[in-house]
Amino acid sequence: MDPARVEAVRSRLPSPDDAEVLAQHFRLLADPVRLRMVYSLLEAGELCVGDLAAVVGSSESATSHQLRQLRLAGLVRTRKEGRTVHYRIADTHVRLLLDVAVEHYLHEHEDHG
């Protein structure tokens, strides 16, 4: 065993609490419907619940429930206009994360397809 190497790696790991939050974000994005919602918001910039539900082929109630989870996790933000709530991606890091995931998927698919 190499204690110095173990400690060097350990010092660069996320804390257990941070790792739990990150894992929760990945679990949220692992759902196909939520993933399509996030992509839709990335493409449109901003959508209300009704429009987003129509885009992904889900009910407004189900879409609203999924958006609430994404909002609580800090992945989407809202803007209210009268009685209508518009949703958008919270920051550019979400797009970067998904772009890298898609690039990885396509690379793996091309190599093994």
C-alpha positions in Angstrom: 0.0 0.0 0.0 1.2 3.5 -0.8 -0.2 5.8 2.0 1.0 9.0 0.3 -0.8 8.1 -2.9 -3.9 7.0 -1.1 -4.0 10.3 0.9 -3.4 12.4 -2.3 -6.3 10.7 -4.1 -8.5 10.9 -1.0 -7.9 14.6 -0.6 -9.2 15.2 -4.1 -12.5 13.3 -3.7 -15.8 15.1 -3.2 -17.0 14.9 0.4 -19.6 12.3 1.2 -22.3 15.0 1.3 -21.2 16.5 -2.0 -21.1 13.1 -3.6 -24.6 12.4 -2.5 -25.9 15.7 -4.0 -24.0 14.9 -7.3 -25.4 11.4 -7.4 -28.9 12.8 -6.8 -28.5 15.1 -9.8 -27.4 12.2 -12.0 -30.4 10.2 -10.8 -32.7 13.0 -11.8 -31.1 13.2 -15.3 -31.1 9.4 -15.6 -34.9 9.5 -16.1 -35.7 9.5 -19.9 -38.7 11.9 -19.6 -36.8 14.4 -17.4 -33.8 14.1 -19.7 -36.0 15.0 -22.7 -37.4 17.9 -20.7 -34.0 19.2 -20.0 -33.0 18.9 -23.6 -36.2 20.7 -24.7 -35.4 23.6 -22.3 -31.9 23.7 -23.7 -33.2 23.9 -27.2 -36.0 26.4 -26.5 -34.3 28.5 -23.9 -37.6 28.7 -21.9 -40.9 26.9 -22.0 -44.1 27.0 -19.9 -45.5 23.7 -18.5 -48.1 23.3 -21.2 -45.7 23.8 -24.1 -43.1 21.5 -22.4 -45.7 18.8 -21.8 -46.7 19.0 -25.5 -43.0 18.7 -26.6 -42.2 15.6 -24.6 -45.7 14.0 -24.9 -46.5 14.0 -21.2 -49.5 15.3 -19.2 -49.2 18.8 -17.7 -49.6 17.3 -14.3 -46.7 14.8 -14.8 -44.6 17.5 -16.4 -45.2 19.9 -13.5 -44.2 17.2 -11.0 -41.0 16.5 -12.9 -40.1 20.2 -13.2 -40.6 20.6 -9.5 -38.0 17.9 -8.8 -35.6 19.6 -11.3 -36.2 23.0 -9.7 -35.7 21.7 -6.1 -32.4 20.2 -7.3 -31.4 23.6 -8.7 -31.2 22.3 -12.3 -34.0 24.6 -13.6 -35.2 28.1 -12.7 -38.5 29.8 -13.1 -39.9 33.1 -14.3 -43.5 34.1 -13.7 -45.4 36.1 -16.2 -48.9 36.7 -14.9 -50.3 33.3 -14.1 -47.9 31.5 -16.4 -44.6 30.0 -15.1 -41.8 29.6 -17.6 -38.9 27.2 -16.9 -35.3 27.4 -18.1 -32.1 25.6 -17.4 -30.3 27.0 -14.3 -26.9 27.5 -15.9 -24.6 26.5 -18.8 -23.0 23.7 -16.8 -26.1 21.5 -17.4 -25.6 21.8 -21.2 -21.9 21.1 -20.9 -22.6 18.0 -18.8 -25.2 16.7 -21.3 -23.0 17.5 -24.3 -20.1 15.5 -22.9 -22.5 12.6 -22.1 -23.9 12.6 -25.6 -20.4 12.8 -27.1 -19.3 9.8 -25.0 -22.4 7.8 -26.0 -22.0 8.5 -29.7 -18.3 7.7 -29.5 -19.1 4.4 -27.7 -21.9 3.6 -30.1 -19.7 4.3 -33.2 -16.9 2.1 -31.8 -19.2 -0.8 -31.0 -22.0 -0.3 -33.6 
